[in-house]
Amino acid sequence: EPVALDVEHEKKLHLIMASDDLSWFAHENPEYNADRSYKLNFSFPAPGKYFLFADYKPTGANHALEKIEVNVAGTAPAAKTWGADKETSTSGNYSVTLLPLGKKWISGTAVHVLGQIKKDGKEIDANTLDNYLGAKAHMVVLRLDDKEYLHVHPGVDDGKLHLHSLFEKAGLYRAWIQINAGGKVHTFDFVLNVKEGTTETIKE
């Protein structure tokens, strides 16, 4: 018997997809059909391994997340490797810069990050963005080694996005922020090298 789902952020089911090397990302919303199933017509960009995260809330129950591994037949392209932090990302004439408050990227403690949005090089007020799926922005974070998933809904204060997250383990993470601006959904990608948090770094 299909389970009834609540509408969250304007959709019943959010499907986050990423390639194994986290170089490719997509956020899709399968359509609800009369037979109470969900359907999505989609083509993956290349052969290889992908991870799909089905994000939903059954009516009357706790929020749920399912991680599904998909292998697309064929010869996969060489995996992309990642280096230094990438804290500014551009899409069209918009850019987003992540500004961690306090210490840089560390594990084991709550991290508060400001998201500064610019259009044509000049900062704009995040409140002026159109809503995307019921919010000013959405952020997905994935750890490279085990595909640990974080979905962050930023608040807006003083014109900037405010992101609160907790990295449970050190490692390389990829993050994506999506906004709706100028009649288009823009996706910004980031590279975060999260260092092991210690009691000393947390106290500072």
C-alpha positions as CSV (number, residue, x, y, z in Angstrom):
1,E,0.0,0.0,0.0
2,P,1.6,3.4,-1.0
3,V,2.4,5.6,1.9
4,A,0.8,9.1,1.9
5,L,3.4,11.9,1.9
6,D,3.2,15.5,3.2
7,V,4.0,18.4,0.9
8,E,7.3,19.8,2.0
9,H,8.9,22.8,0.2
10,E,6.0,22.6,-2.3
11,K,6.7,19.0,-3.3
12,K,5.9,15.6,-1.9
13,L,9.2,14.0,-3.0
14,H,12.6,15.6,-3.4
15,L,15.2,13.6,-5.3
16,I,18.8,14.7,-5.0
17,M,21.2,13.0,-7.4
18,A,25.0,13.1,-7.5
19,S,27.8,11.3,-9.3
20,D,30.2,9.1,-7.3
21,D,33.0,11.7,-7.6
22,L,30.5,14.5,-6.7
23,S,31.3,16.5,-9.9
24,W,27.6,16.3,-11.0
25,F,24.5,17.2,-9.1
26,A,20.8,17.5,-9.8
27,H,17.6,18.2,-7.7
28,E,14.5,16.8,-9.3
29,N,10.9,16.4,-8.1
30,P,9.2,13.3,-9.4
31,E,5.5,13.8,-10.3
32,Y,2.8,12.2,-8.3
33,N,0.6,10.0,-10.5
34,A,-3.0,8.9,-10.2
35,D,-1.9,5.4,-9.3
36,R,-0.1,6.9,-6.3
37,S,3.3,6.3,-7.7
38,Y,6.0,8.9,-8.5
39,K,7.6,9.1,-11.9
40,L,10.6,11.0,-13.3
41,N,11.8,10.9,-16.9
42,F,15.6,11.5,-16.6
43,S,18.8,10.9,-18.5
44,F,22.1,10.6,-16.6
45,P,24.9,12.6,-18.1
46,A,27.4,9.7,-18.5
47,P,28.0,6.1,-17.5
48,G,29.1,5.4,-14.0
49,K,28.0,5.2,-10.4
50,Y,25.4,7.6,-9.0
51,F,23.8,8.2,-5.6
52,L,20.1,9.2,-5.3
53,F,18.7,10.6,-2.1
54,A,14.9,10.5,-1.8
55,D,13.9,13.1,0.8
56,Y,10.3,13.0,2.0
57,K,8.0,13.0,5.0
58,P,5.3,10.3,5.4
59,T,2.1,11.8,6.8
60,G,2.1,11.4,10.6
61,A,5.6,10.1,10.7
62,N,9.2,11.4,11.0
63,H,11.1,12.9,8.0
64,A,12.7,10.1,6.0
65,L,15.8,9.9,3.7
66,E,16.7,6.9,1.5
67,K,20.0,6.6,-0.2
68,I,19.9,4.6,-3.5
69,E,22.9,3.5,-5.5
70,V,22.5,3.4,-9.3
71,N,25.0,2.1,-11.8
72,V,24.7,3.4,-15.4
73,A,26.2,0.9,-17.9
74,G,29.2,1.9,-19.9
75,T,32.7,3.2,-19.4
76,A,32.6,5.9,-16.7
77,P,34.7,9.0,-17.3
78,A,37.8,9.4,-15.1
79,A,36.8,10.6,-11.6
80,K,37.4,14.2,-10.9
81,T,39.7,15.0,-7.9
82,W,39.3,18.0,-5.6
83,G,41.8,20.3,-4.2
84,A,41.6,23.6,-2.2
85,D,38.4,25.0,-0.8
86,K,36.1,26.6,-3.3
87,E,34.0,29.1,-1.4
88,T,32.8,31.3,-4.3
89,S,30.7,30.0,-7.1
90,T,29.2,31.7,-10.2
91,S,26.1,31.0,-12.3
92,G,25.3,33.5,-15.1
93,N,25.7,37.0,-13.7
94,Y,25.2,35.8,-10.1
95,S,27.7,34.6,-7.5
96,V,27.5,33.2,-4.0
97,T,30.4,33.3,-1.5
98,L,30.4,31.2,1.7
99,L,31.7,33.1,4.7
100,P,32.2,30.9,7.8
101,L,31.9,32.8,11.0
102,G,34.6,32.0,13.5
103,K,36.8,29.0,12.6
104,K,37.1,27.7,9.1
105,W,35.5,24.3,8.2
106,I,35.8,22.0,11.2
107,S,34.0,18.9,12.3
108,G,32.2,18.1,15.6
109,T,30.7,21.6,16.3
110,A,27.9,23.7,14.9
111,V,29.1,25.8,12.0
112,H,27.4,29.1,11.1
113,V,28.0,30.3,7.6
114,L,26.9,33.5,5.8
115,G,26.0,33.3,2.1
116,Q,26.8,36.5,0.3
117,I,24.9,36.9,-3.0
118,K,26.2,39.2,-5.8
119,K,24.7,40.2,-9.1
120,D,27.1,41.7,-11.6
121,G,29.7,41.9,-8.9
122,K,27.5,43.9,-6.5
123,E,26.0,42.4,-3.3
124,I,22.2,42.0,-3.4
125,D,19.7,41.4,-0.6
126,A,18.7,37.8,-0.4
127,N,15.2,38.8,0.4
128,T,14.9,40.1,-3.2
129,L,15.3,36.6,-4.6
130,D,12.2,34.7,-5.8
131,N,11.2,31.7,-3.8
132,Y,12.5,28.4,-4.9
133,L,10.5,25.4,-3.6
134,G,9.1,27.6,-0.8
135,A,12.4,29.1,0.4
136,K,15.0,31.7,-0.6
137,A,17.7,29.1,-1.0
138,H,18.3,25.4,-0.6
139,M,21.7,23.8,0.2
140,V,22.8,20.2,-0.1
141,V,26.1,18.9,1.3
142,L,27.6,15.5,0.6
143,R,30.8,14.0,2.0
144,L,33.0,12.4,-0.7
145,D,34.0,9.2,1.0
146,D,30.7,7.9,2.3
147,K,28.1,10.2,0.7
148,E,26.8,11.4,4.0
149,Y,24.0,13.8,3.2
150,L,23.0,17.1,4.7
151,H,20.1,19.3,3.5
152,V,20.2,22.8,4.9
153,H,17.4,25.5,4.6
154,P,19.1,28.9,5.0
155,G,17.4,31.7,6.8
156,V,17.8,35.3,5.7
157,D,19.0,38.1,8.0
158,D,20.5,41.5,7.1
159,G,20.3,40.5,3.4
160,K,22.5,37.5,3.7
161,L,21.8,33.8,3.8
162,H,22.4,32.2,7.2
163,L,23.4,28.5,7.0
164,H,23.7,26.3,10.1
165,S,25.3,22.9,9.8
166,L,27.2,20.3,11.7
167,F,29.9,18.2,10.0
168,E,30.1,15.0,12.0
169,K,33.4,13.9,10.5
170,A,36.4,15.5,8.8
171,G,36.9,15.0,5.1
172,L,36.2,16.6,1.7
173,Y,32.7,17.8,1.2
174,R,30.9,19.2,-1.8
175,A,28.0,21.6,-1.4
176,W,25.4,23.1,-3.7
177,I,23.2,26.1,-3.2
178,Q,20.2,26.7,-5.4
179,I,18.4,30.0,-5.8
180,N,15.7,31.4,-8.1
181,A,16.7,34.7,-9.6
182,G,16.0,36.4,-12.9
183,G,13.4,33.8,-13.8
184,K,15.9,30.9,-13.6
185,V,17.1,28.4,-11.0
186,H,20.8,28.9,-10.5
187,T,23.0,26.2,-8.9
188,F,26.3,27.1,-7.2
189,D,28.9,24.4,-6.3
190,F,31.5,24.5,-3.5
191,V,34.4,22.4,-2.2
192,L,34.9,22.3,1.6
193,N,37.9,20.6,3.2
194,V,36.6,20.0,6.7
195,K,39.3,19.5,9.3
196,E,39.1,17.4,12.5
197,G,37.6,19.6,15.2
198,T,39.4,19.5,18.6
199,T,38.4,20.9,21.9
200,E,40.9,23.7,21.4
201,T,39.5,24.8,18.1
202,I,36.0,24.6,19.4
203,K,36.7,26.8,22.4
204,E,38.3,29.6,20.3
